Amino acid sequence: MAFMQYLAFDGMPLPLPDSYEVQMVDIEADSGGETEAGTTQRDVVRLGVVRISVSFSVSAKWLGLLTGFKQREKIGVDYFDTETLVVKNAEMFIDGYKAGLVKDTSYKGLWKVSFTLKEF
């Protein structure tokens, strides 16, 4: 049985993630908020901006590749959309990058890498 390809950065397929969560966020203008009458007013600038929280258990080689992508301003991301169940493409950047050693091995360790992809 073949695994689903959840993410690819600039055409490079990434390993199978440990966790994968897609969130659709609405971007609101500063002019929104609560009125004097106590009602909520939303001034939505953009609907359904994609944010993907993901974590991987990777080798030192993949740690280096993912860290390299973190340094880039934007990445072309092919991602599995959980709303439509198809692969979509978007320009994104990496935020909240964390890498930690899980286990020391003879191959420079097993690493846990997590970050959030945010759509431009």
Biopython code that builds the backbone (N, CA, C, O; Angstrom):
import numpy as np
from Bio.PDB.StructureBuilder import StructureBuilder

atoms = [
    (1, "MET", "N", (0.831, -1.173, 0.000)),
    (1, "MET", "CA", (0.000, 0.000, 0.000)),
    (1, "MET", "C", (0.883, 1.246, 0.000)),
    (1, "MET", "O", (1.807, 1.343, 0.808)),
    (2, "ALA", "N", (0.617, 2.185, -0.881)),
    (2, "ALA", "CA", (1.384, 3.418, -0.972)),
    (2, "ALA", "C", (0.821, 4.460, -0.008)),
    (2, "ALA", "O", (-0.386, 4.535, 0.218)),
    (3, "PHE", "N", (1.718, 5.256, 0.549)),
    (3, "PHE", "CA", (1.300, 6.322, 1.441)),
    (3, "PHE", "C", (0.919, 7.554, 0.645)),
    (3, "PHE", "O", (1.402, 7.755, -0.469)),
    (4, "MET", "N", (0.063, 8.371, 1.207)),
    (4, "MET", "CA", (-0.353, 9.635, 0.609)),
    (4, "MET", "C", (0.812, 10.614, 0.665)),
    (4, "MET", "O", (1.524, 10.662, 1.668)),
    (5, "GLN", "N", (1.020, 11.396, -0.393)),
    (5, "GLN", "CA", (2.032, 12.453, -0.374)),
    (5, "GLN", "C", (1.373, 13.731, 0.130)),
    (5, "GLN", "O", (0.618, 14.372, -0.601)),
    (6, "TYR", "N", (1.656, 14.103, 1.381)),
    (6, "TYR", "CA", (0.992, 15.241, 2.005)),
    (6, "TYR", "C", (1.629, 16.568, 1.641)),
    (6, "TYR", "O", (0.925, 17.557, 1.434)),
    (7, "LEU", "N", (2.960, 16.603, 1.559)),
    (7, "LEU", "CA", (3.659, 17.857, 1.319)),
    (7, "LEU", "C", (4.803, 17.689, 0.340)),
    (7, "LEU", "O", (5.483, 16.663, 0.317)),
    (8, "ALA", "N", (5.002, 18.728, -0.473)),
    (8, "ALA", "CA", (6.183, 18.831, -1.329)),
    (8, "ALA", "C", (6.588, 20.294, -1.340)),
    (8, "ALA", "O", (5.742, 21.178, -1.474)),
    (9, "PHE", "N", (7.898, 20.553, -1.196)),
    (9, "PHE", "CA", (8.433, 21.908, -1.244)),
    (9, "PHE", "C", (9.147, 22.094, -2.571)),
    (9, "PHE", "O", (10.117, 21.391, -2.856)),
    (10, "ASP", "N", (8.683, 23.027, -3.384)),
    (10, "ASP", "CA", (9.274, 23.297, -4.704)),
    (10, "ASP", "C", (9.478, 22.011, -5.498)),
    (10, "ASP", "O", (10.518, 21.817, -6.129)),
    (11, "GLY", "N", (8.484, 21.144, -5.460)),
    (11, "GLY", "CA", (8.519, 19.901, -6.221)),
    (11, "GLY", "C", (9.243, 18.745, -5.533)),
    (11, "GLY", "O", (9.218, 17.626, -6.046)),
    (12, "MET", "N", (9.889, 18.982, -4.382)),
    (12, "MET", "CA", (10.604, 17.931, -3.652)),
    (12, "MET", "C", (9.659, 17.288, -2.642)),
    (12, "MET", "O", (9.259, 17.942, -1.679)),
    (13, "PRO", "N", (9.289, 16.010, -2.843)),
    (13, "PRO", "CA", (8.400, 15.338, -1.880)),
    (13, "PRO", "C", (9.059, 15.223, -0.506)),
    (13, "PRO", "O", (10.223, 14.837, -0.401)),
    (14, "LEU", "N", (8.322, 15.554, 0.528)),
    (14, "LEU", "CA", (8.828, 15.455, 1.895)),
    (14, "LEU", "C", (8.463, 14.102, 2.487)),
    (14, "LEU", "O", (7.550, 13.435, 1.999)),
    (15, "PRO", "N", (9.173, 13.690, 3.540)),
    (15, "PRO", "CA", (8.837, 12.411, 4.193)),
    (15, "PRO", "C", (7.419, 12.441, 4.778)),
    (15, "PRO", "O", (6.814, 13.503, 4.927)),
    (16, "LEU", "N", (6.920, 11.280, 5.096)),
    (16, "LEU", "CA", (5.606, 11.159, 5.724)),
    (16, "LEU", "C", (5.643, 11.852, 7.094)),
    (16, "LEU", "O", (6.485, 11.514, 7.926)),
    (17, "PRO", "N", (4.749, 12.809, 7.339)),
    (17, "PRO", "CA", (4.786, 13.530, 8.617)),
    (17, "PRO", "C", (4.244, 12.692, 9.773)),
    (17, "PRO", "O", (3.441, 11.780, 9.574)),
    (18, "ASP", "N", (4.701, 13.020, 10.992)),
    (18, "ASP", "CA", (4.152, 12.416, 12.210)),
    (18, "ASP", "C", (2.779, 13.007, 12.505)),
    (18, "ASP", "O", (1.869, 12.301, 12.939)),
    (19, "SER", "N", (2.638, 14.307, 12.266)),
    (19, "SER", "CA", (1.344, 14.973, 12.428)),
    (19, "SER", "C", (1.179, 15.997, 11.312)),
    (19, "SER", "O", (2.153, 16.545, 10.795)),
    (20, "TYR", "N", (-0.092, 16.240, 10.953)),
    (20, "TYR", "CA", (-0.417, 17.121, 9.827)),
    (20, "TYR", "C", (-1.790, 17.716, 10.090)),
    (20, "TYR", "O", (-2.786, 16.994, 10.142)),
    (21, "GLU", "N", (-1.845, 19.034, 10.257)),
    (21, "GLU", "CA", (-3.106, 19.693, 10.564)),
    (21, "GLU", "C", (-3.267, 20.932, 9.687)),
    (21, "GLU", "O", (-2.436, 21.840, 9.725)),
    (22, "VAL", "N", (-4.335, 20.965, 8.902)),
    (22, "VAL", "CA", (-4.625, 22.105, 8.036)),
    (22, "VAL", "C", (-5.695, 22.961, 8.696)),
    (22, "VAL", "O", (-6.721, 22.456, 9.152)),
    (23, "GLN", "N", (-5.441, 24.258, 8.740)),
    (23, "GLN", "CA", (-6.366, 25.205, 9.357)),
    (23, "GLN", "C", (-6.657, 26.310, 8.341)),
    (23, "GLN", "O", (-5.744, 26.790, 7.669)),
    (24, "MET", "N", (-7.912, 26.710, 8.230)),
    (24, "MET", "CA", (-8.313, 27.835, 7.377)),
    (24, "MET", "C", (-8.598, 29.026, 8.283)),
    (24, "MET", "O", (-9.453, 28.946, 9.165)),
    (25, "VAL", "N", (-7.889, 30.123, 8.071)),
    (25, "VAL", "CA", (-7.975, 31.296, 8.933)),
    (25, "VAL", "C", (-8.502, 32.479, 8.121)),
    (25, "VAL", "O", (-8.121, 32.660, 6.964)),
    (26, "ASP", "N", (-9.378, 33.280, 8.726)),
    (26, "ASP", "CA", (-9.847, 34.511, 8.098)),
    (26, "ASP", "C", (-8.989, 35.666, 8.591)),
    (26, "ASP", "O", (-8.729, 35.786, 9.789)),
    (27, "ILE", "N", (-8.549, 36.517, 7.665)),
    (27, "ILE", "CA", (-7.757, 37.683, 8.019)),
    (27, "ILE", "C", (-8.704, 38.877, 8.118)),
    (27, "ILE", "O", (-9.411, 39.204, 7.165)),
    (28, "GLU", "N", (-8.706, 39.525, 9.288)),
    (28, "GLU", "CA", (-9.608, 40.644, 9.532)),
    (28, "GLU", "C", (-8.836, 41.954, 9.608)),
    (28, "GLU", "O", (-7.691, 41.983, 10.059)),
    (29, "ALA", "N", (-9.471, 43.043, 9.161)),
    (29, "ALA", "CA", (-8.889, 44.376, 9.264)),
    (29, "ALA", "C", (-8.942, 44.848, 10.709)),
    (29, "ALA", "O", (-9.723, 44.332, 11.509)),
    (30, "ASP", "N", (-8.111, 45.828, 11.043)),
    (30, "ASP", "CA", (-8.097, 46.387, 12.396)),
    (30, "ASP", "C", (-9.373, 47.147, 12.720)),
    (30, "ASP", "O", (-9.662, 47.406, 13.888)),
    (31, "SER", "N", (-10.142, 47.508, 11.694)),
    (31, "SER", "CA", (-11.361, 48.290, 11.913)),
    (31, "SER", "C", (-12.505, 47.467, 12.497)),
    (31, "SER", "O", (-13.512, 48.032, 12.924)),
    (32, "GLY", "N", (-12.368, 46.152, 12.524)),
    (32, "GLY", "CA", (-13.402, 45.306, 13.108)),
    (32, "GLY", "C", (-13.331, 45.333, 14.619)),
    (32, "GLY", "O", (-12.477, 46.009, 15.194)),
    (33, "GLY", "N", (-14.218, 44.608, 15.260)),
    (33, "GLY", "CA", (-14.211, 44.528, 16.724)),
    (33, "GLY", "C", (-15.607, 44.670, 17.286)),
    (33, "GLY", "O", (-16.601, 44.439, 16.599)),
    (34, "GLU", "N", (-15.663, 45.048, 18.532)),
    (34, "GLU", "CA", (-16.955, 45.190, 19.193)),
    (34, "GLU", "C", (-17.408, 46.653, 19.146)),
    (34, "GLU", "O", (-16.631, 47.563, 19.434)),
    (35, "THR", "N", (-18.665, 46.864, 18.782)),
    (35, "THR", "CA", (-19.226, 48.218, 18.716)),
    (35, "THR", "C", (-19.643, 48.678, 20.108)),
    (35, "THR", "O", (-19.618, 47.900, 21.061)),
    (36, "GLU", "N", (-20.026, 49.950, 20.216)),
    (36, "GLU", "CA", (-20.495, 50.486, 21.492)),
    (36, "GLU", "C", (-21.763, 49.785, 21.965)),
    (36, "GLU", "O", (-22.017, 49.696, 23.166)),
    (37, "ALA", "N", (-22.566, 49.283, 21.010)),
    (37, "ALA", "CA", (-23.800, 48.572, 21.347)),
    (37, "ALA", "C", (-23.534, 47.134, 21.795)),
    (37, "ALA", "O", (-24.452, 46.430, 22.215)),
    (38, "GLY", "N", (-22.271, 46.703, 21.704)),
    (38, "GLY", "CA", (-21.931, 45.358, 22.160)),
    (38, "GLY", "C", (-22.025, 44.288, 21.088)),
    (38, "GLY", "O", (-21.905, 43.100, 21.389)),
    (39, "THR", "N", (-22.239, 44.694, 19.831)),
    (39, "THR", "CA", (-22.274, 43.709, 18.748)),
    (39, "THR", "C", (-20.885, 43.582, 18.122)),
    (39, "THR", "O", (-20.083, 44.515, 18.168)),
    (40, "THR", "N", (-20.622, 42.445, 17.551)),
    (40, "THR", "CA", (-19.335, 42.196, 16.915)),
    (40, "THR", "C", (-19.417, 42.540, 15.431)),
    (40, "THR", "O", (-20.345, 42.141, 14.728)),
    (41, "GLN", "N", (-18.424, 43.288, 14.982)),
    (41, "GLN", "CA", (-18.335, 43.636, 13.562)),
    (41, "GLN", "C", (-17.036, 43.084, 13.015)),
    (41, "GLN", "O", (-15.960, 43.347, 13.552)),
    (42, "ARG", "N", (-17.142, 42.318, 11.944)),
    (42, "ARG", "CA", (-15.955, 41.739, 11.301)),
    (42, "ARG", "C", (-15.756, 42.400, 9.942)),
    (42, "ARG", "O", (-16.674, 42.443, 9.123)),
    (43, "ASP", "N", (-14.567, 42.907, 9.713)),
    (43, "ASP", "CA", (-14.177, 43.415, 8.408)),
    (43, "ASP", "C", (-13.140, 42.435, 7.858)),
    (43, "ASP", "O", (-11.941, 42.585, 8.090)),
    (44, "VAL", "N", (-13.624, 41.437, 7.130)),
    (44, "VAL", "CA", (-12.769, 40.368, 6.645)),
    (44, "VAL", "C", (-12.045, 40.822, 5.375)),
    (44, "VAL", "O", (-12.672, 41.252, 4.407)),
    (45, "VAL", "N", (-10.725, 40.718, 5.398)),
    (45, "VAL", "CA", (-9.896, 41.081, 4.255)),
    (45, "VAL", "C", (-9.709, 39.878, 3.335)),
    (45, "VAL", "O", (-9.807, 40.001, 2.114)),
    (46, "ARG", "N", (-9.440, 38.724, 3.924)),
    (46, "ARG", "CA", (-9.269, 37.477, 3.159)),
    (46, "ARG", "C", (-9.907, 36.321, 3.913)),
    (46, "ARG", "O", (-9.795, 36.223, 5.135)),
    (47, "LEU", "N", (-10.573, 35.453, 3.174)),
    (47, "LEU", "CA", (-11.187, 34.252, 3.746)),
    (47, "LEU", "C", (-10.324, 33.034, 3.455)),
    (47, "LEU", "O", (-9.726, 32.939, 2.383)),
    (48, "GLY", "N", (-10.255, 32.114, 4.388)),
    (48, "GLY", "CA", (-9.656, 30.808, 4.155)),
    (48, "GLY", "C", (-8.176, 30.789, 3.839)),
    (48, "GLY", "O", (-7.742, 30.055, 2.951)),
    (49, "VAL", "N", (-7.391, 31.589, 4.556)),
    (49, "VAL", "CA", (-5.944, 31.558, 4.389)),
    (49, "VAL", "C", (-5.435, 30.278, 5.067)),
    (49, "VAL", "O", (-5.781, 29.991, 6.213)),
    (50, "VAL", "N", (-4.622, 29.526, 4.353)),
    (50, "VAL", "CA", (-4.196, 28.205, 4.822)),
    (50, "VAL", "C", (-3.010, 28.305, 5.774)),
    (50, "VAL", "O", (-2.037, 29.011, 5.511)),
    (51, "ARG", "N", (-3.115, 27.582, 6.884)),
    (51, "ARG", "CA", (-2.006, 27.373, 7.821)),
    (51, "ARG", "C", (-1.907, 25.886, 8.083)),
    (51, "ARG", "O", (-2.901, 25.233, 8.402)),
    (52, "ILE", "N", (-0.700, 25.353, 7.946)),
    (52, "ILE", "CA", (-0.488, 23.918, 8.127)),
    (52, "ILE", "C", (0.537, 23.705, 9.234)),
    (52, "ILE", "O", (1.686, 24.133, 9.117)),
    (53, "SER", "N", (0.117, 23.043, 10.304)),
    (53, "SER", "CA", (1.034, 22.649, 11.381)),
    (53, "SER", "C", (1.472, 21.218, 11.097)),
    (53, "SER", "O", (0.644, 20.336, 10.873)),
    (54, "VAL", "N", (2.779, 21.003, 11.110)),
    (54, "VAL", "CA", (3.301, 19.694, 10.725)),
    (54, "VAL", "C", (4.520, 19.355, 11.571)),
    (54, "VAL", "O", (5.258, 20.243, 11.997)),
    (55, "SER", "N", (4.724, 18.068, 11.811)),
    (55, "SER", "CA", (5.937, 17.616, 12.502)),
    (55, "SER", "C", (6.449, 16.344, 11.826)),
    (55, "SER", "O", (5.681, 15.547, 11.287)),
    (56, "PHE", "N", (7.761, 16.187, 11.874)),
    (56, "PHE", "CA", (8.432, 15.050, 11.243)),
    (56, "PHE", "C", (9.447, 14.440, 12.201)),
    (56, "PHE", "O", (9.984, 15.129, 13.069)),
    (57, "SER", "N", (9.705, 13.150, 12.041)),
    (57, "SER", "CA", (10.854, 12.486, 12.648)),
    (57, "SER", "C", (11.805, 12.187, 11.491)),
    (57, "SER", "O", (11.491, 11.385, 10.611)),
    (58, "VAL", "N", (12.973, 12.840, 11.499)),
    (58, "VAL", "CA", (13.837, 12.789, 10.322)),
    (58, "VAL", "C", (15.292, 12.510, 10.682)),
    (58, "VAL", "O", (15.713, 12.627, 11.833)),
    (59, "SER", "N", (16.036, 12.137, 9.649)),
    (59, "SER", "CA", (17.479, 11.934, 9.773)),
    (59, "SER", "C", (18.188, 13.288, 9.724)),
    (59, "SER", "O", (17.560, 14.317, 9.475)),
    (60, "ALA", "N", (19.489, 13.277, 9.959)),
    (60, "ALA", "CA", (20.272, 14.512, 9.911)),
    (60, "ALA", "C", (20.255, 15.114, 8.506)),
    (60, "ALA", "O", (20.293, 16.335, 8.360)),
    (61, "LYS", "N", (20.199, 14.276, 7.477)),
    (61, "LYS", "CA", (20.141, 14.774, 6.102)),
    (61, "LYS", "C", (18.872, 15.605, 5.892)),
    (61, "LYS", "O", (18.932, 16.717, 5.367)),
    (62, "TRP", "N", (17.723, 15.060, 6.304)),
    (62, "TRP", "CA", (16.460, 15.792, 6.160)),
    (62, "TRP", "C", (16.424, 17.009, 7.074)),
    (62, "TRP", "O", (15.829, 18.024, 6.714)),
    (63, "LEU", "N", (17.039, 16.934, 8.236)),
    (63, "LEU", "CA", (17.132, 18.087, 9.129)),
    (63, "LEU", "C", (17.805, 19.241, 8.403)),
    (63, "LEU", "O", (17.335, 20.377, 8.467)),
    (64, "GLY", "N", (18.899, 18.956, 7.716)),
    (64, "GLY", "CA", (19.607, 19.985, 6.956)),
    (64, "GLY", "C", (18.763, 20.556, 5.830)),
    (64, "GLY", "O", (18.777, 21.765, 5.600)),
    (65, "LEU", "N", (18.023, 19.697, 5.118)),
    (65, "LEU", "CA", (17.179, 20.161, 4.019)),
    (65, "LEU", "C", (16.035, 21.047, 4.534)),
    (65, "LEU", "O", (15.756, 22.102, 3.965)),
    (66, "LEU", "N", (15.382, 20.611, 5.605)),
    (66, "LEU", "CA", (14.276, 21.398, 6.157)),
    (66, "LEU", "C", (14.757, 22.729, 6.729)),
    (66, "LEU", "O", (14.067, 23.742, 6.612)),
    (67, "THR", "N", (15.931, 22.729, 7.345)),
    (67, "THR", "CA", (16.502, 23.975, 7.861)),
    (67, "THR", "C", (16.812, 24.925, 6.709)),
    (67, "THR", "O", (16.645, 26.138, 6.841)),
    (68, "GLY", "N", (17.260, 24.383, 5.585)),
    (68, "GLY", "CA", (17.505, 25.202, 4.397)),
    (68, "GLY", "C", (16.228, 25.847, 3.879)),
    (68, "GLY", "O", (16.242, 27.012, 3.484)),
    (69, "PHE", "N", (15.131, 25.110, 3.876)),
    (69, "PHE", "CA", (13.853, 25.680, 3.456)),
    (69, "PHE", "C", (13.393, 26.769, 4.431)),
    (69, "PHE", "O", (12.761, 27.741, 4.017)),
    (70, "LYS", "N", (13.702, 26.616, 5.708)),
    (70, "LYS", "CA", (13.329, 27.614, 6.720)),
    (70, "LYS", "C", (13.974, 28.960, 6.404)),
    (70, "LYS", "O", (13.385, 30.004, 6.683)),
    (71, "GLN", "N", (15.167, 28.951, 5.832)),
    (71, "GLN", "CA", (15.900, 30.182, 5.555)),
    (71, "GLN", "C", (15.340, 30.955, 4.359)),
    (71, "GLN", "O", (15.693, 32.118, 4.162)),
    (72, "ARG", "N", (14.480, 30.332, 3.564)),
    (72, "ARG", "CA", (13.965, 30.968, 2.356)),
    (72, "ARG", "C", (12.765, 31.865, 2.658)),
    (72, "ARG", "O", (11.989, 31.587, 3.573)),
    (73, "GLU", "N", (12.617, 32.944, 1.885)),
    (73, "GLU", "CA", (11.513, 33.875, 2.078)),
    (73, "GLU", "C", (10.172, 33.254, 1.742)),
    (73, "GLU", "O", (9.192, 33.458, 2.459)),
    (74, "LYS", "N", (10.122, 32.487, 0.640)),
    (74, "LYS", "CA", (8.880, 31.820, 0.267)),
    (74, "LYS", "C", (9.190, 30.491, -0.407)),
    (74, "LYS", "O", (10.252, 30.291, -0.996)),
    (75, "ILE", "N", (8.213, 29.588, -0.295)),
    (75, "ILE", "CA", (8.354, 28.222, -0.808)),
    (75, "ILE", "C", (7.093, 27.897, -1.599)),
    (75, "ILE", "O", (5.987, 28.222, -1.168)),
    (76, "GLY", "N", (7.254, 27.268, -2.738)),
    (76, "GLY", "CA", (6.108, 26.728, -3.457)),
    (76, "GLY", "C", (5.731, 25.409, -2.800)),
    (76, "GLY", "O", (6.509, 24.456, -2.836)),
    (77, "VAL", "N", (4.547, 25.343, -2.200)),
    (77, "VAL", "CA", (4.144, 24.168, -1.414)),
    (77, "VAL", "C", (2.973, 23.462, -2.096)),
    (77, "VAL", "O", (1.940, 24.074, -2.367)),
    (78, "ASP", "N", (3.147, 22.173, -2.367)),
    (78, "ASP", "CA", (2.040, 21.314, -2.758)),
    (78, "ASP", "C", (1.576, 20.640, -1.471)),
    (78, "ASP", "O", (2.359, 19.957, -0.810)),
    (79, "TYR", "N", (0.307, 20.830, -1.113)),
    (79, "TYR", "CA", (-0.195, 20.287, 0.141)),
    (79, "TYR", "C", (-1.529, 19.589, -0.091)),
    (79, "TYR", "O", (-2.285, 19.943, -0.996)),
    (80, "PHE", "N", (-1.803, 18.588, 0.748)),
    (80, "PHE", "CA", (-3.063, 17.867, 0.707)),
    (80, "PHE", "C", (-4.093, 18.689, 1.466)),
    (80, "PHE", "O", (-3.972, 18.892, 2.674)),
    (81, "ASP", "N", (-5.115, 19.163, 0.743)),
    (81, "ASP", "CA", (-6.173, 19.984, 1.336)),
    (81, "ASP", "C", (-7.218, 19.061, 1.964)),
    (81, "ASP", "O", (-7.842, 18.256, 1.273)),
    (82, "THR", "N", (-7.400, 19.183, 3.266)),
    (82, "THR", "CA", (-8.328, 18.308, 3.982)),
    (82, "THR", "C", (-9.786, 18.680, 3.738)),
    (82, "THR", "O", (-10.680, 17.908, 4.083)),
    (83, "GLU", "N", (-10.042, 19.849, 3.151)),
    (83, "GLU", "CA", (-11.409, 20.268, 2.857)),
    (83, "GLU", "C", (-11.908, 19.661, 1.546)),
    (83, "GLU", "O", (-13.038, 19.178, 1.470)),
    (84, "THR", "N", (-11.055, 19.689, 0.508)),
    (84, "THR", "CA", (-11.456, 19.187, -0.810)),
    (84, "THR", "C", (-10.880, 17.808, -1.129)),
    (84, "THR", "O", (-11.282, 17.182, -2.110)),
    (85, "LEU", "N", (-9.942, 17.331, -0.309)),
    (85, "LEU", "CA", (-9.286, 16.032, -0.476)),
    (85, "LEU", "C", (-8.511, 15.930, -1.790)),
    (85, "LEU", "O", (-8.439, 14.859, -2.393)),
    (86, "VAL", "N", (-7.937, 17.041, -2.227)),
    (86, "VAL", "CA", (-7.057, 17.063, -3.398)),
    (86, "VAL", "C", (-5.782, 17.815, -3.022)),
    (86, "VAL", "O", (-5.741, 18.543, -2.030)),
    (87, "VAL", "N", (-4.753, 17.627, -3.827)),
    (87, "VAL", "CA", (-3.492, 18.342, -3.611)),
    (87, "VAL", "C", (-3.596, 19.717, -4.261)),
    (87, "VAL", "O", (-3.956, 19.837, -5.432)),
    (88, "LYS", "N", (-3.272, 20.759, -3.481)),
    (88, "LYS", "CA", (-3.295, 22.138, -3.970)),
    (88, "LYS", "C", (-1.897, 22.730, -3.871)),
    (88, "LYS", "O", (-1.016, 22.175, -3.214)),
    (89, "ASN", "N", (-1.709, 23.870, -4.537)),
    (89, "ASN", "CA", (-0.423, 24.541, -4.524)),
    (89, "ASN", "C", (-0.605, 25.962, -3.996)),
    (89, "ASN", "O", (-1.599, 26.618, -4.308)),
    (90, "ALA", "N", (0.351, 26.438, -3.199)),
    (90, "ALA", "CA", (0.317, 27.800, -2.670)),
    (90, "ALA", "C", (1.737, 28.247, -2.341)),
    (90, "ALA", "O", (2.621, 27.423, -2.108)),
    (91, "GLU", "N", (1.945, 29.566, -2.326)),
    (91, "GLU", "CA", (3.202, 30.120, -1.842)),
    (91, "GLU", "C", (3.080, 30.312, -0.341)),
    (91, "GLU", "O", (2.125, 30.924, 0.139)),
    (92, "MET", "N", (4.046, 29.790, 0.399)),
    (92, "MET", "CA", (3.997, 29.829, 1.853)),
    (92, "MET", "C", (5.366, 30.149, 2.417)),
    (92, "MET", "O", (6.362, 30.174, 1.695)),
    (93, "PHE", "N", (5.402, 30.394, 3.727)),
    (93, "PHE", "CA", (6.662, 30.530, 4.446)),
    (93, "PHE", "C", (6.580, 29.724, 5.727)),
    (93, "PHE", "O", (5.491, 29.388, 6.193)),
    (94, "ILE", "N", (7.739, 29.416, 6.294)),
    (94, "ILE", "CA", (7.820, 28.607, 7.514)),
    (94, "ILE", "C", (7.916, 29.523, 8.725)),
    (94, "ILE", "O", (8.717, 30.458, 8.748)),
    (95, "ASP", "N", (7.093, 29.248, 9.731)),
    (95, "ASP", "CA", (7.083, 30.007, 10.976)),
    (95, "ASP", "C", (7.142, 29.032, 12.143)),
    (95, "ASP", "O", (6.624, 27.919, 12.047)),
    (96, "GLY", "N", (7.764, 29.437, 13.236)),
    (96, "GLY", "CA", (7.792, 28.614, 14.447)),
    (96, "GLY", "C", (8.590, 27.331, 14.297)),
    (96, "GLY", "O", (8.205, 26.297, 14.842)),
    (97, "TYR", "N", (9.692, 27.382, 13.568)),
    (97, "TYR", "CA", (10.522, 26.190, 13.312)),
    (97, "TYR", "C", (11.195, 25.726, 14.599)),
    (97, "TYR", "O", (11.843, 26.514, 15.286)),
    (98, "LYS", "N", (11.038, 24.434, 14.923)),
    (98, "LYS", "CA", (11.696, 23.836, 16.089)),
    (98, "LYS", "C", (12.303, 22.509, 15.679)),
    (98, "LYS", "O", (11.680, 21.726, 14.962)),
    (99, "ALA", "N", (13.518, 22.260, 16.133)),
    (99, "ALA", "CA", (14.187, 20.989, 15.887)),
    (99, "ALA", "C", (14.795, 20.498, 17.200)),
    (99, "ALA", "O", (15.451, 21.256, 17.914)),
    (100, "GLY", "N", (14.569, 19.225, 17.506)),
    (100, "GLY", "CA", (15.099, 18.656, 18.735)),
    (100, "GLY", "C", (15.590, 17.236, 18.511)),
    (100, "GLY", "O", (15.015, 16.485, 17.724)),
    (101, "LEU", "N", (16.652, 16.879, 19.205)),
    (101, "LEU", "CA", (17.211, 15.537, 19.112)),
    (101, "LEU", "C", (16.333, 14.559, 19.884)),
    (101, "LEU", "O", (16.044, 14.764, 21.062)),
    (102, "VAL", "N", (15.909, 13.485, 19.200)),
    (102, "VAL", "CA", (15.099, 12.445, 19.843)),
    (102, "VAL", "C", (16.005, 11.356, 20.375)),
    (102, "VAL", "O", (15.870, 10.909, 21.514)),
    (103, "LYS", "N", (16.944, 10.932, 19.517)),
    (103, "LYS", "CA", (17.831, 9.835, 19.895)),
    (103, "LYS", "C", (19.128, 9.959, 19.127)),
    (103, "LYS", "O", (19.123, 10.205, 17.920)),
    (104, "ASP", "N", (20.241, 9.788, 19.824)),
    (104, "ASP", "CA", (21.539, 9.806, 19.176)),
    (104, "ASP", "C", (21.769, 8.452, 18.505)),
    (104, "ASP", "O", (21.611, 7.403, 19.129)),
    (105, "THR", "N", (22.138, 8.492, 17.244)),
    (105, "THR", "CA", (22.415, 7.259, 16.509)),
    (105, "THR", "C", (23.765, 7.394, 15.813)),
    (105, "THR", "O", (24.381, 8.459, 15.840)),
    (106, "SER", "N", (24.212, 6.329, 15.200)),
    (106, "SER", "CA", (25.472, 6.374, 14.465)),
    (106, "SER", "C", (25.348, 7.185, 13.179)),
    (106, "SER", "O", (26.352, 7.461, 12.523)),
    (107, "TYR", "N", (24.127, 7.569, 12.815)),
    (107, "TYR", "CA", (23.890, 8.371, 11.602)),
    (107, "TYR", "C", (23.534, 9.812, 11.941)),
    (107, "TYR", "O", (22.698, 10.415, 11.268)),
    (108, "LYS", "N", (24.165, 10.379, 12.990)),
    (108, "LYS", "CA", (23.972, 11.770, 13.422)),
    (108, "LYS", "C", (22.608, 12.042, 14.019)),
    (108, "LYS", "O", (22.174, 13.193, 14.038)),
    (109, "GLY", "N", (21.927, 11.041, 14.500)),
    (109, "GLY", "CA", (20.731, 11.229, 15.296)),
    (109, "GLY", "C", (19.413, 11.151, 14.555)),
    (109, "GLY", "O", (19.337, 11.265, 13.332)),
    (110, "LEU", "N", (18.373, 10.949, 15.360)),
    (110, "LEU", "CA", (16.988, 11.022, 14.896)),
    (110, "LEU", "C", (16.440, 12.332, 15.447)),
    (110, "LEU", "O", (16.537, 12.599, 16.644)),
    (111, "TRP", "N", (15.864, 13.149, 14.564)),
    (111, "TRP", "CA", (15.444, 14.498, 14.917)),
    (111, "TRP", "C", (13.940, 14.668, 14.786)),
    (111, "TRP", "O", (13.320, 14.127, 13.870)),
    (112, "LYS", "N", (13.360, 15.422, 15.705)),
    (112, "LYS", "CA", (11.944, 15.811, 15.649)),
    (112, "LYS", "C", (11.912, 17.266, 15.200)),
    (112, "LYS", "O", (12.435, 18.150, 15.880)),
    (113, "VAL", "N", (11.290, 17.504, 14.044)),
    (113, "VAL", "CA", (11.203, 18.846, 13.476)),
    (113, "VAL", "C", (9.726, 19.222, 13.372)),
    (113, "VAL", "O", (8.916, 18.437, 12.880)),
    (114, "SER", "N", (9.378, 20.425, 13.836)),
    (114, "SER", "CA", (7.997, 20.892, 13.718)),
    (114, "SER", "C", (7.999, 22.362, 13.312)),
    (114, "SER", "O", (8.907, 23.116, 13.662)),
    (115, "PHE", "N", (6.969, 22.754, 12.570)),
    (115, "PHE", "CA", (6.825, 24.140, 12.139)),
    (115, "PHE", "C", (5.419, 24.347, 11.608)),
    (115, "PHE", "O", (4.654, 23.395, 11.447)),
    (116, "THR", "N", (5.088, 25.602, 11.339)),
    (116, "THR", "CA", (3.814, 25.968, 10.746)),
    (116, "THR", "C", (4.076, 26.633, 9.406)),
    (116, "THR", "O", (4.891, 27.550, 9.305)),
    (117, "LEU", "N", (3.380, 26.164, 8.378)),
    (117, "LEU", "CA", (3.423, 26.793, 7.060)),
    (117, "LEU", "C", (2.294, 27.796, 6.989)),
    (117, "LEU", "O", (1.154, 27.469, 7.318)),
    (118, "LYS", "N", (2.593, 29.020, 6.563)),
    (118, "LYS", "CA", (1.575, 30.058, 6.457)),
    (118, "LYS", "C", (1.526, 30.559, 5.028)),
    (118, "LYS", "O", (2.553, 30.866, 4.423)),
    (119, "GLU", "N", (0.299, 30.636, 4.493)),
    (119, "GLU", "CA", (0.098, 31.101, 3.129)),
    (119, "GLU", "C", (0.257, 32.621, 3.063)),
    (119, "GLU", "O", (-0.161, 33.342, 3.968)),
    (120, "PHE", "N", (0.869, 33.089, 1.977)),
    (120, "PHE", "CA", (0.980, 34.541, 1.745)),
    (120, "PHE", "C", (-0.373, 35.110, 1.397)),
    (120, "PHE", "O", (-0.497, 36.313, 1.165)),
]
sb = StructureBuilder()
sb.init_structure("model")
sb.init_model(0)
sb.init_chain("A")
sb.init_seg("    ")
for serial, (resi, resn, name, xyz) in enumerate(atoms, 1):
    if name == "N":
        sb.init_residue(resn, " ", resi, " ")
    sb.init_atom(name, np.array(xyz, "f"), 0.0, 1.0, " ", f" {name:<3s}", serial, name[0])
structure = sb.get_structure()
